[in-house]
Amino acid sequence: MIAYLLCMSRALHHPDPEAIDLSAVLDALRDPIRRAIVLMVAEQGEKRCSSFLHCTTKTNLTYHVTRLREAGVVRVRAEGPARIVSLRREELDKRFPGLLDAVLRGTRQDPPLAPLAA
């Protein structure tokens, strides 16, 4: 139990703004599930990870959020047992002007994700 608590309290790595790499950002944003997550956060503000469970399974969601975090697209913080996802909009806009707006415009035109089977 103590090992679990230590693991849960460990700070997550987020790249420094100047270290955010365009190739990593584009790679992270190529997946429709990750683009849907980014769009939701962009339009609705920070969200709990559980808010995205309609997009994919819990295990798969962890993978997708991790990819976005490691690329520098989102910031994830712990709030008790929950993980809160926020968009690093200011940092991305400063580093790659117009990129996020273009991705969000394109994502709004994507077909909706298919709902998960019950």
Helices and strands as residue ranges (DSSP letters): H 2-9, G 17-19, H 22-28, H 32-44, E 47-48, G 49-52, H 58-71, E 74-79, E 82-87, H 89-95, H 99-109
